[in-house]
Amino acid sequence: AQCLFYQSSLEDAMKHLRQILNGDPDNTQAFQLVKTIRQLKKIKEDADQAYKSRQYDSAVLLYTNALEVCPKANVAFCAKLFFNRAATHNALRDHPKCIQDCTKALELDPEYTKAYMRRAASNLLIGGKPECEQAIRDYESAQTLVKTDKEQEDLEGKLQQAKLQLKRAGRKDLYKLLGVSRDATDNEIKKAYRKLALKYHPDRQNSGSEQDKEQAETKFREINLAHEILSDTEKRKRYDLGVDEQDIDDPHAQPGGRGGGHGGMDQEALFEMFMRQQMGGSGRSRHGGGGGGGFPGGFHFG
């Protein structure tokens, strides 16, 4: 029963424990393990239901409670709980915490493929050079673990997109200019733009020095460019694919300023695949609203 419990087979463990208690009702060790499993199972089921109902804050608290109840020696089950909590942080778009929990899951289970992929996706949504480099390492680690050709093909596409994003990491980031994440909704982009446009509008710089006025004017132009591209669905698609902002209106421009695309892959298909991976777990739309649904990107409860 203990072996099954530590392999995360709670129902099978309970079957053996019932047999033990039928023959020995006073077996303290078996009774205590039954109590732990029942408590852990109930909390996790409540957490899973909260996630499905999009009550993400409640789900985080419940997964945290489950981690407190679960014996630390049960590394397999603890790893699943950390991953489920990571997916919930992703649904809340708290990517640093998502990354932290994926890392904890991988420390317990270094072959947890979904944790590598979830951590990579969140790192790409943060989008800095160190994050892109970590995402590439995670996808490469996942490639050594997946079994099917379809999974390998899917990972290869994600890996190429991560490498493309790394090349762009040192360039101007339109999302960072507006202070929004790469999975920001249209409303969030509009709100961030209005706030920054008001702050840096030339008419509000009369009291500043000439240098301050020039800096504000440059910033104002940059945030206008960012808003122009990110508020337009087609332009944003092309920018996310890797087309430079100065080439965004050129229908023949290729990601990274190169010709020929991605090894013959259709750009639209690549974009859709990339965004499914990036937004995975929460099912959110850029136009707002929550998710959950069928857990696109492959979120499954442990």
ZADO-1210 file (C-alpha; in nm, 4 decimals, padded with zeros to 6 digits):
<atoms>
<atom x="00.0000" y="00.0000" z="00.0000" code="ALA" pos="1"/>
<atom x="00.2820" y="00.2405" z="00.0813" code="GLN" pos="2"/>
<atom x="00.4599" y="00.1629" z="-00.2458" code="CYS" pos="3"/>
<atom x="00.1425" y="00.2319" z="-00.4418" code="LEU" pos="4"/>
<atom x="00.0858" y="00.5544" z="-00.2499" code="PHE" pos="5"/>
<atom x="00.4382" y="00.6746" z="-00.3279" code="TYR" pos="6"/>
<atom x="00.3747" y="00.5942" z="-00.6944" code="GLN" pos="7"/>
<atom x="00.0677" y="00.8233" z="-00.6823" code="SER" pos="8"/>
<atom x="-00.1727" y="00.5277" z="-00.7202" code="SER" pos="9"/>
<atom x="-00.4065" y="00.6409" z="-00.4443" code="LEU" pos="10"/>
<atom x="-00.7043" y="00.4191" z="-00.5316" code="GLU" pos="11"/>
<atom x="-00.4928" y="00.1026" z="-00.5538" code="ASP" pos="12"/>
<atom x="-00.3261" y="00.1923" z="-00.2240" code="ALA" pos="13"/>
<atom x="-00.6680" y="00.2307" z="-00.0617" code="MET" pos="14"/>
<atom x="-00.7750" y="-00.1160" z="-00.1806" code="LYS" pos="15"/>
<atom x="-00.4803" y="-00.2749" z="-00.0040" code="HIS" pos="16"/>
<atom x="-00.5344" y="-00.0677" z="00.3074" code="LEU" pos="17"/>
<atom x="-00.8992" y="-00.1743" z="00.3275" code="ARG" pos="18"/>
<atom x="-00.7896" y="-00.5367" z="00.3125" code="GLN" pos="19"/>
<atom x="-00.5414" y="-00.4734" z="00.5928" code="ILE" pos="20"/>
<atom x="-00.8009" y="-00.3036" z="00.8123" code="LEU" pos="21"/>
<atom x="-01.0593" y="-00.5753" z="00.7430" code="ASN" pos="22"/>
<atom x="-00.8187" y="-00.8270" z="00.8925" code="GLY" pos="23"/>
<atom x="-00.6634" y="-00.5974" z="01.1510" code="ASP" pos="24"/>
<atom x="-00.8966" y="-00.3065" z="01.2450" code="PRO" pos="25"/>
<atom x="-00.6481" y="-00.1792" z="01.5061" code="ASP" pos="26"/>
<atom x="-00.3562" y="-00.1406" z="01.2647" code="ASN" pos="27"/>
<atom x="-00.2544" y="00.2157" z="01.3499" code="THR" pos="28"/>
<atom x="-00.0139" y="00.2570" z="01.0601" code="GLN" pos="29"/>
<atom x="-00.2729" y="00.1529" z="00.8009" code="ALA" pos="30"/>
<atom x="-00.5406" y="00.3703" z="00.9618" code="PHE" pos="31"/>
<atom x="-00.3155" y="00.6765" z="00.9544" code="GLN" pos="32"/>
<atom x="-00.2272" y="00.6241" z="00.5894" code="LEU" pos="33"/>
<atom x="-00.5971" y="00.5888" z="00.5000" code="VAL" pos="34"/>
<atom x="-00.6656" y="00.9175" z="00.6771" code="LYS" pos="35"/>
<atom x="-00.3825" y="01.0912" z="00.4885" code="THR" pos="36"/>
<atom x="-00.4924" y="00.9577" z="00.1495" code="ILE" pos="37"/>
<atom x="-00.8562" y="01.0550" z="00.2042" code="ARG" pos="38"/>
<atom x="-00.7618" y="01.4044" z="00.3119" code="GLN" pos="39"/>
<atom x="-00.5167" y="01.4493" z="00.0249" code="LEU" pos="40"/>
<atom x="-00.7588" y="01.3099" z="-00.2322" code="LYS" pos="41"/>
<atom x="-01.0401" y="01.5400" z="-00.1159" code="LYS" pos="42"/>
<atom x="-00.8255" y="01.8544" z="-00.1254" code="ILE" pos="43"/>
<atom x="-00.6848" y="01.7742" z="-00.4688" code="LYS" pos="44"/>
<atom x="-01.0301" y="01.7017" z="-00.6123" code="GLU" pos="45"/>
<atom x="-01.1520" y="02.0351" z="-00.4760" code="ASP" pos="46"/>
<atom x="-00.8486" y="02.2080" z="-00.6291" code="ALA" pos="47"/>
<atom x="-00.9051" y="02.0430" z="-00.9669" code="ASP" pos="48"/>
<atom x="-01.2710" y="02.1454" z="-00.9604" code="GLN" pos="49"/>
<atom x="-01.1801" y="02.5026" z="-00.8694" code="ALA" pos="50"/>
<atom x="-00.9431" y="02.5114" z="-01.1663" code="TYR" pos="51"/>
<atom x="-01.2084" y="02.3749" z="-01.4026" code="LYS" pos="52"/>
<atom x="-01.4505" y="02.6376" z="-01.2716" code="SER" pos="53"/>
<atom x="-01.1881" y="02.9094" z="-01.3332" code="ARG" pos="54"/>
<atom x="-01.1715" y="02.9900" z="-00.9639" code="GLN" pos="55"/>
<atom x="-00.7966" y="03.0151" z="-00.9947" code="TYR" pos="56"/>
<atom x="-00.7185" y="03.1947" z="-00.6687" code="ASP" pos="57"/>
<atom x="-00.9041" y="02.9252" z="-00.4763" code="SER" pos="58"/>
<atom x="-00.7275" y="02.6547" z="-00.6749" code="ALA" pos="59"/>
<atom x="-00.3852" y="02.7974" z="-00.5819" code="VAL" pos="60"/>
<atom x="-00.4766" y="02.7899" z="-00.2124" code="LEU" pos="61"/>
<atom x="-00.6090" y="02.4336" z="-00.2363" code="LEU" pos="62"/>
<atom x="-00.3030" y="02.3007" z="-00.4205" code="TYR" pos="63"/>
<atom x="-00.0883" y="02.4714" z="-00.1569" code="THR" pos="64"/>
<atom x="-00.2933" y="02.3006" z="00.1146" code="ASN" pos="65"/>
<atom x="-00.2504" y="01.9657" z="-00.0605" code="ALA" pos="66"/>
<atom x="00.1267" y="02.0168" z="-00.0711" code="LEU" pos="67"/>
<atom x="00.1249" y="02.0764" z="00.3046" code="GLU" pos="68"/>
<atom x="-00.0656" y="01.7527" z="00.3619" code="VAL" pos="69"/>
<atom x="00.1298" y="01.5364" z="00.1175" code="CYS" pos="70"/>
<atom x="00.4312" y="01.3631" z="00.2761" code="PRO" pos="71"/>
<atom x="00.7528" y="01.5039" z="00.1310" code="LYS" pos="72"/>
<atom x="00.8713" y="01.1490" z="00.0641" code="ALA" pos="73"/>
<atom x="00.5939" y="01.1106" z="-00.1935" code="ASN" pos="74"/>
<atom x="00.7943" y="01.2988" z="-00.4547" code="VAL" pos="75"/>
<atom x="00.5814" y="01.1827" z="-00.7503" code="ALA" pos="76"/>
<atom x="00.2579" y="01.3199" z="-00.6083" code="PHE" pos="77"/>
<atom x="00.4218" y="01.6386" z="-00.4817" code="CYS" pos="78"/>
<atom x="00.5638" y="01.6971" z="-00.8306" code="ALA" pos="79"/>
<atom x="00.2135" y="01.6694" z="-00.9787" code="LYS" pos="80"/>
<atom x="00.0769" y="01.9126" z="-00.7235" code="LEU" pos="81"/>
<atom x="00.3514" y="02.1648" z="-00.8006" code="PHE" pos="82"/>
<atom x="00.2798" y="02.1290" z="-01.1721" code="PHE" pos="83"/>
<atom x="-00.0950" y="02.1736" z="-01.1243" code="ASN" pos="84"/>
<atom x="-00.0328" y="02.4835" z="-00.9158" code="ARG" pos="85"/>
<atom x="00.2046" y="02.6092" z="-01.1870" code="ALA" pos="86"/>
<atom x="-00.0699" y="02.5673" z="-01.4475" code="ALA" pos="87"/>
<atom x="-00.3031" y="02.7634" z="-01.2209" code="THR" pos="88"/>
<atom x="-00.0480" y="03.0449" z="-01.1888" code="HIS" pos="89"/>
<atom x="-00.0280" y="03.0408" z="-01.5681" code="ASN" pos="90"/>
<atom x="-00.4059" y="03.0816" z="-01.5876" code="ALA" pos="91"/>
<atom x="-00.3647" y="03.3851" z="-01.3610" code="LEU" pos="92"/>
<atom x="-00.0841" y="03.4999" z="-01.5926" code="ARG" pos="93"/>
<atom x="00.1596" y="03.5048" z="-01.3018" code="ASP" pos="94"/>
<atom x="00.4451" y="03.3617" z="-01.5045" code="HIS" pos="95"/>
<atom x="00.7276" y="03.4042" z="-01.2474" code="PRO" pos="96"/>
<atom x="00.5335" y="03.1895" z="-00.9985" code="LYS" pos="97"/>
<atom x="00.4450" y="02.9431" z="-01.2734" code="CYS" pos="98"/>
<atom x="00.8163" y="02.9078" z="-01.3499" code="ILE" pos="99"/>
<atom x="00.8993" y="02.8616" z="-00.9802" code="GLN" pos="100"/>
<atom x="00.6501" y="02.5786" z="-00.9397" code="ASP" pos="101"/>
<atom x="00.7595" y="02.4075" z="-01.2622" code="CYS" pos="102"/>
<atom x="01.1161" y="02.4225" z="-01.1312" code="THR" pos="103"/>
<atom x="01.0087" y="02.2617" z="-00.8035" code="LYS" pos="104"/>
<atom x="00.8269" y="01.9882" z="-00.9951" code="ALA" pos="105"/>
<atom x="01.1379" y="01.9212" z="-01.2042" code="LEU" pos="106"/>
<atom x="01.3598" y="01.9080" z="-00.8970" code="GLU" pos="107"/>
<atom x="01.1399" y="01.6225" z="-00.7752" code="LEU" pos="108"/>
<atom x="01.0930" y="01.4600" z="-01.1163" code="ASP" pos="109"/>
<atom x="01.3636" y="01.5498" z="-01.3732" code="PRO" pos="110"/>
<atom x="01.1700" y="01.3623" z="-01.6453" code="GLU" pos="111"/>
<atom x="00.8483" y="01.5636" z="-01.6095" code="TYR" pos="112"/>
<atom x="00.8024" y="01.6567" z="-01.9764" code="THR" pos="113"/>
<atom x="00.4974" y="01.8794" z="-01.9279" code="LYS" pos="114"/>
<atom x="00.6803" y="02.0806" z="-01.6612" code="ALA" pos="115"/>
<atom x="00.9662" y="02.1533" z="-01.9033" code="TYR" pos="116"/>
<atom x="00.7188" y="02.2675" z="-02.1669" code="MET" pos="117"/>
<atom x="00.5095" y="02.4764" z="-01.9294" code="ARG" pos="118"/>
<atom x="00.8204" y="02.6463" z="-01.7885" code="ARG" pos="119"/>
<atom x="00.9502" y="02.7165" z="-02.1390" code="ALA" pos="120"/>
<atom x="00.6208" y="02.8738" z="-02.2446" code="ALA" pos="121"/>
<atom x="00.6112" y="03.1036" z="-01.9416" code="SER" pos="122"/>
<atom x="00.9733" y="03.2050" z="-01.9921" code="ASN" pos="123"/>
<atom x="00.8962" y="03.2999" z="-02.3524" code="LEU" pos="124"/>
<atom x="00.6017" y="03.5085" z="-02.2367" code="LEU" pos="125"/>
<atom x="00.8380" y="03.7023" z="-02.0092" code="ILE" pos="126"/>
<atom x="01.0625" y="03.7253" z="-02.3126" code="GLY" pos="127"/>
<atom x="01.4045" y="03.8443" z="-02.1907" code="GLY" pos="128"/>
<atom x="01.7288" y="03.6959" z="-02.3202" code="LYS" pos="129"/>
<atom x="01.7915" y="03.4749" z="-02.0113" code="PRO" pos="130"/>
<atom x="01.4301" y="03.3546" z="-02.0250" code="GLU" pos="131"/>
<atom x="01.4554" y="03.2679" z="-02.3961" code="CYS" pos="132"/>
<atom x="01.7797" y="03.0802" z="-02.3361" code="GLU" pos="133"/>
<atom x="01.6162" y="02.8795" z="-02.0554" code="GLN" pos="134"/>
<atom x="01.3161" y="02.8054" z="-02.2760" code="ALA" pos="135"/>
<atom x="01.5466" y="02.6640" z="-02.5439" code="ILE" pos="136"/>
<atom x="01.7181" y="02.4412" z="-02.2866" code="ARG" pos="137"/>
<atom x="01.3799" y="02.3213" z="-02.1610" code="ASP" pos="138"/>
<atom x="01.2537" y="02.2343" z="-02.5081" code="TYR" pos="139"/>
<atom x="01.5769" y="02.0502" z="-02.5785" code="GLU" pos="140"/>
<atom x="01.5350" y="01.8563" z="-02.2529" code="SER" pos="141"/>
<atom x="01.1771" y="01.7714" z="-02.3465" code="ALA" pos="142"/>
<atom x="01.2941" y="01.6434" z="-02.6852" code="GLN" pos="143"/>
<atom x="01.4969" y="01.3737" z="-02.5104" code="THR" pos="144"/>
<atom x="01.1867" y="01.2549" z="-02.3247" code="LEU" pos="145"/>
<atom x="00.9016" y="01.2486" z="-02.5773" code="VAL" pos="146"/>
<atom x="00.8277" y="00.9250" z="-02.7583" code="LYS" pos="147"/>
<atom x="00.6288" y="00.9951" z="-03.0747" code="THR" pos="148"/>
<atom x="00.7210" y="01.1603" z="-03.4044" code="ASP" pos="149"/>
<atom x="00.4290" y="01.4009" z="-03.3649" code="LYS" pos="150"/>
<atom x="00.5606" y="01.5176" z="-03.0268" code="GLU" pos="151"/>
<atom x="00.9079" y="01.5601" z="-03.1728" code="GLN" pos="152"/>
<atom x="00.7702" y="01.7637" z="-03.4632" code="GLU" pos="153"/>
<atom x="00.5688" y="01.9814" z="-03.2270" code="ASP" pos="154"/>
<atom x="00.8713" y="02.0437" z="-03.0076" code="LEU" pos="155"/>
<atom x="01.0914" y="02.1231" z="-03.3057" code="GLU" pos="156"/>
<atom x="00.8507" y="02.3985" z="-03.4098" code="GLY" pos="157"/>
<atom x="00.8460" y="02.5414" z="-03.0568" code="LYS" pos="158"/>
<atom x="01.2237" y="02.5213" z="-03.0357" code="LEU" pos="159"/>
<atom x="01.2663" y="02.7123" z="-03.3612" code="GLN" pos="160"/>
<atom x="01.0245" y="02.9802" z="-03.2400" code="GLN" pos="161"/>
<atom x="01.2156" y="03.0090" z="-02.9116" code="ALA" pos="162"/>
<atom x="01.5444" y="03.0506" z="-03.1006" code="LYS" pos="163"/>
<atom x="01.3863" y="03.3178" z="-03.3170" code="LEU" pos="164"/>
<atom x="01.2614" y="03.5000" z="-03.0089" code="GLN" pos="165"/>
<atom x="01.6114" y="03.4801" z="-02.8578" code="LEU" pos="166"/>
<atom x="01.7524" y="03.6560" z="-03.1643" code="LYS" pos="167"/>
<atom x="01.4991" y="03.9326" z="-03.1117" code="ARG" pos="168"/>
<atom x="01.5573" y="03.9561" z="-02.7361" code="ALA" pos="169"/>
<atom x="01.8249" y="04.2236" z="-02.7728" code="GLY" pos="170"/>
<atom x="01.6062" y="04.4383" z="-02.9969" code="ARG" pos="171"/>
<atom x="01.3278" y="04.6792" z="-02.9123" code="LYS" pos="172"/>
<atom x="01.0445" y="04.4912" z="-02.7389" code="ASP" pos="173"/>
<atom x="00.7078" y="04.6489" z="-02.8105" code="LEU" pos="174"/>
<atom x="00.5426" y="04.4653" z="-02.5235" code="TYR" pos="175"/>
<atom x="00.7979" y="04.5947" z="-02.2742" code="LYS" pos="176"/>
<atom x="00.7599" y="04.9455" z="-02.4155" code="LEU" pos="177"/>
<atom x="00.3957" y="04.9351" z="-02.3110" code="LEU" pos="178"/>
<atom x="00.4705" y="04.7470" z="-01.9899" code="GLY" pos="179"/>
<atom x="00.2481" y="04.4501" z="-02.0761" code="VAL" pos="180"/>
<atom x="00.3104" y="04.0773" z="-02.1073" code="SER" pos="181"/>
<atom x="00.3215" y="03.8973" z="-02.4406" code="ARG" pos="182"/>
<atom x="-00.0175" y="03.7408" z="-02.3703" code="ASP" pos="183"/>
<atom x="-00.1799" y="04.0768" z="-02.2940" code="ALA" pos="184"/>
<atom x="-00.5402" y="04.1256" z="-02.4045" code="THR" pos="185"/>
<atom x="-00.6502" y="04.4032" z="-02.6392" code="ASP" pos="186"/>
<atom x="-00.8005" y="04.5945" z="-02.3465" code="ASN" pos="187"/>
<atom x="-00.4770" y="04.5717" z="-02.1460" code="GLU" pos="188"/>
<atom x="-00.2773" y="04.7048" z="-02.4402" code="ILE" pos="189"/>
<atom x="-00.5196" y="04.9931" z="-02.4889" code="LYS" pos="190"/>
<atom x="-00.5173" y="05.0809" z="-02.1182" code="LYS" pos="191"/>
<atom x="-00.1359" y="05.0720" z="-02.0972" code="ALA" pos="192"/>
<atom x="-00.1028" y="05.2880" z="-02.4094" code="TYR" pos="193"/>
<atom x="-00.3428" y="05.5536" z="-02.2835" code="ARG" pos="194"/>
<atom x="-00.1592" y="05.5794" z="-01.9531" code="LYS" pos="195"/>
<atom x="00.1838" y="05.6139" z="-02.1170" code="LEU" pos="196"/>
<atom x="00.0623" y="05.8454" z="-02.3947" code="ALA" pos="197"/>
<atom x="-00.0781" y="06.0793" z="-02.1319" code="LEU" pos="198"/>
<atom x="00.2484" y="06.0704" z="-01.9368" code="LYS" pos="199"/>
<atom x="00.4819" y="06.1361" z="-02.2318" code="TYR" pos="200"/>
<atom x="00.2615" y="06.3604" z="-02.4484" code="HIS" pos="201"/>
<atom x="00.4663" y="06.6632" z="-02.5648" code="PRO" pos="202"/>
<atom x="00.2058" y="06.9059" z="-02.4279" code="ASP" pos="203"/>
<atom x="00.2825" y="06.7815" z="-02.0773" code="ARG" pos="204"/>
<atom x="00.6592" y="06.8410" z="-02.0981" code="GLN" pos="205"/>
<atom x="00.6646" y="07.2214" z="-02.0895" code="ASN" pos="206"/>
<atom x="00.8323" y="07.2397" z="-01.7486" code="SER" pos="207"/>
<atom x="01.1110" y="06.9952" z="-01.8354" code="GLY" pos="208"/>
<atom x="01.4593" y="07.0601" z="-01.9713" code="SER" pos="209"/>
<atom x="01.5328" y="07.0328" z="-02.3444" code="GLU" pos="210"/>
<atom x="01.6896" y="06.6925" z="-02.2829" code="GLN" pos="211"/>
<atom x="01.3829" y="06.5754" z="-02.0918" code="ASP" pos="212"/>
<atom x="01.1592" y="06.6983" z="-02.3732" code="LYS" pos="213"/>
<atom x="01.3624" y="06.5086" z="-02.6344" code="GLU" pos="214"/>
<atom x="01.3556" y="06.1909" z="-02.4291" code="GLN" pos="215"/>
<atom x="00.9801" y="06.2227" z="-02.3767" code="ALA" pos="216"/>
<atom x="00.9261" y="06.2826" z="-02.7487" code="GLU" pos="217"/>
<atom x="01.1269" y="05.9707" z="-02.8347" code="THR" pos="218"/>
<atom x="00.9340" y="05.7682" z="-02.5803" code="LYS" pos="219"/>
<atom x="00.6045" y="05.9043" z="-02.7132" code="PHE" pos="220"/>
<atom x="00.6941" y="05.7955" z="-03.0675" code="ARG" pos="221"/>
<atom x="00.7957" y="05.4499" z="-02.9456" code="GLU" pos="222"/>
<atom x="00.4764" y="05.3849" z="-02.7519" code="ILE" pos="223"/>
<atom x="00.2703" y="05.5035" z="-03.0476" code="ASN" pos="224"/>
<atom x="00.4528" y="05.2569" z="-03.2723" code="LEU" pos="225"/>
<atom x="00.4014" y="04.9798" z="-03.0163" code="ALA" pos="226"/>
<atom x="00.0310" y="05.0567" z="-02.9916" code="HIS" pos="227"/>
<atom x="-00.0104" y="05.0785" z="-03.3687" code="GLU" pos="228"/>
<atom x="00.1321" y="04.7277" z="-03.4150" code="ILE" pos="229"/>
<atom x="00.0017" y="04.5482" z="-03.1073" code="LEU" pos="230"/>
<atom x="-00.3524" y="04.6831" z="-03.1362" code="SER" pos="231"/>
<atom x="-00.3809" y="04.5533" z="-03.4933" code="ASP" pos="232"/>
<atom x="-00.4498" y="04.1781" z="-03.5030" code="THR" pos="233"/>
<atom x="-00.2660" y="04.1070" z="-03.8284" code="GLU" pos="234"/>
<atom x="00.0314" y="04.3293" z="-03.7481" code="LYS" pos="235"/>
<atom x="00.0602" y="04.1732" z="-03.4032" code="ARG" pos="236"/>
<atom x="00.0579" y="03.8262" z="-03.5595" code="LYS" pos="237"/>
<atom x="00.3426" y="03.9216" z="-03.7892" code="ARG" pos="238"/>
<atom x="00.5378" y="04.0845" z="-03.5077" code="TYR" pos="239"/>
<atom x="00.4942" y="03.7748" z="-03.2869" code="ASP" pos="240"/>
<atom x="00.6157" y="03.5597" z="-03.5753" code="LEU" pos="241"/>
<atom x="00.9393" y="03.7573" z="-03.5753" code="GLY" pos="242"/>
<atom x="00.8908" y="04.0220" z="-03.8453" code="VAL" pos="243"/>
<atom x="01.0803" y="04.3384" z="-03.7496" code="ASP" pos="244"/>
<atom x="00.8635" y="04.6364" z="-03.6630" code="GLU" pos="245"/>
<atom x="01.0115" y="04.8456" z="-03.9457" code="GLN" pos="246"/>
<atom x="00.9061" y="04.5733" z="-04.1961" code="ASP" pos="247"/>
<atom x="00.5631" y="04.5076" z="-04.0483" code="ILE" pos="248"/>
<atom x="00.3766" y="04.6626" z="-04.3447" code="ASP" pos="249"/>
<atom x="00.5784" y="04.4680" z="-04.6019" code="ASP" pos="250"/>
<atom x="00.3744" y="04.1573" z="-04.6935" code="PRO" pos="251"/>
<atom x="00.6915" y="03.9856" z="-04.8200" code="HIS" pos="252"/>
<atom x="00.8978" y="04.0461" z="-04.5057" code="ALA" pos="253"/>
<atom x="01.0149" y="03.7321" z="-04.3285" code="GLN" pos="254"/>
<atom x="01.0852" y="03.6724" z="-03.9578" code="PRO" pos="255"/>
<atom x="01.4187" y="03.8128" z="-03.8519" code="GLY" pos="256"/>
<atom x="01.4539" y="03.9960" z="-04.1828" code="GLY" pos="257"/>
<atom x="01.5279" y="03.6684" z="-04.3610" code="ARG" pos="258"/>
<atom x="01.3682" y="03.5176" z="-04.6670" code="GLY" pos="259"/>
<atom x="01.2280" y="03.1716" z="-04.6966" code="GLY" pos="260"/>
<atom x="01.0316" y="03.1289" z="-04.3728" code="GLY" pos="261"/>
<atom x="01.0752" y="02.8383" z="-04.1301" code="HIS" pos="262"/>
<atom x="01.1960" y="02.5357" z="-04.3191" code="GLY" pos="263"/>
<atom x="00.8857" y="02.5218" z="-04.5350" code="GLY" pos="264"/>
<atom x="00.6402" y="02.5564" z="-04.2452" code="MET" pos="265"/>
<atom x="00.3360" y="02.7705" z="-04.3177" code="ASP" pos="266"/>
<atom x="00.3709" y="03.0936" z="-04.1174" code="GLN" pos="267"/>
<atom x="00.0061" y="03.1076" z="-04.0151" code="GLU" pos="268"/>
<atom x="00.0196" y="02.7468" z="-03.8927" code="ALA" pos="269"/>
<atom x="00.3413" y="02.8203" z="-03.7054" code="LEU" pos="270"/>
<atom x="00.1847" y="03.1205" z="-03.5361" code="PHE" pos="271"/>
<atom x="-00.1238" y="02.9274" z="-03.4285" code="GLU" pos="272"/>
<atom x="00.0933" y="02.6456" z="-03.2938" code="MET" pos="273"/>
<atom x="00.3133" y="02.8926" z="-03.1078" code="PHE" pos="274"/>
<atom x="00.0231" y="03.0735" z="-02.9462" code="MET" pos="275"/>
<atom x="-00.1468" y="02.7490" z="-02.8426" code="ARG" pos="276"/>
<atom x="00.1756" y="02.6544" z="-02.6678" code="GLN" pos="277"/>
<atom x="00.2191" y="02.9999" z="-02.5142" code="GLN" pos="278"/>
<atom x="-00.1365" y="03.0275" z="-02.3863" code="MET" pos="279"/>
<atom x="-00.1635" y="02.6597" z="-02.2947" code="GLY" pos="280"/>
<atom x="-00.3374" y="02.5575" z="-01.9767" code="GLY" pos="281"/>
<atom x="-00.5662" y="02.8558" z="-01.9476" code="SER" pos="282"/>
<atom x="-00.7422" y="02.8703" z="-02.2831" code="GLY" pos="283"/>
<atom x="-00.7442" y="03.2496" z="-02.2716" code="ARG" pos="284"/>
<atom x="-00.8210" y="03.4702" z="-02.5657" code="SER" pos="285"/>
<atom x="-00.6250" y="03.7836" z="-02.6361" code="ARG" pos="286"/>
<atom x="-00.9580" y="03.9585" z="-02.6524" code="HIS" pos="287"/>
<atom x="-01.0138" y="03.8925" z="-02.2837" code="GLY" pos="288"/>
<atom x="-01.2070" y="03.6384" z="-02.0858" code="GLY" pos="289"/>
<atom x="-01.0989" y="03.3362" z="-01.8931" code="GLY" pos="290"/>
<atom x="-01.0273" y="02.9853" z="-02.0017" code="GLY" pos="291"/>
<atom x="-01.0065" y="02.6349" z="-01.8807" code="GLY" pos="292"/>
<atom x="-01.2312" y="02.4557" z="-02.1238" code="GLY" pos="293"/>
<atom x="-01.0430" y="02.1672" z="-02.2764" code="GLY" pos="294"/>
<atom x="-00.7114" y="02.2901" z="-02.1388" code="PHE" pos="295"/>
<atom x="-00.5397" y="02.3652" z="-02.4728" code="PRO" pos="296"/>
<atom x="-00.1685" y="02.2990" z="-02.4620" code="GLY" pos="297"/>
<atom x="-00.2214" y="01.9756" z="-02.2758" code="GLY" pos="298"/>
<atom x="-00.2907" y="02.0580" z="-01.9113" code="PHE" pos="299"/>
<atom x="-00.3996" y="01.7392" z="-01.7422" code="HIS" pos="300"/>
<atom x="-00.4535" y="01.6897" z="-01.3719" code="PHE" pos="301"/>
<atom x="-00.2048" y="01.4603" z="-01.2021" code="GLY" pos="302"/>
</atoms>
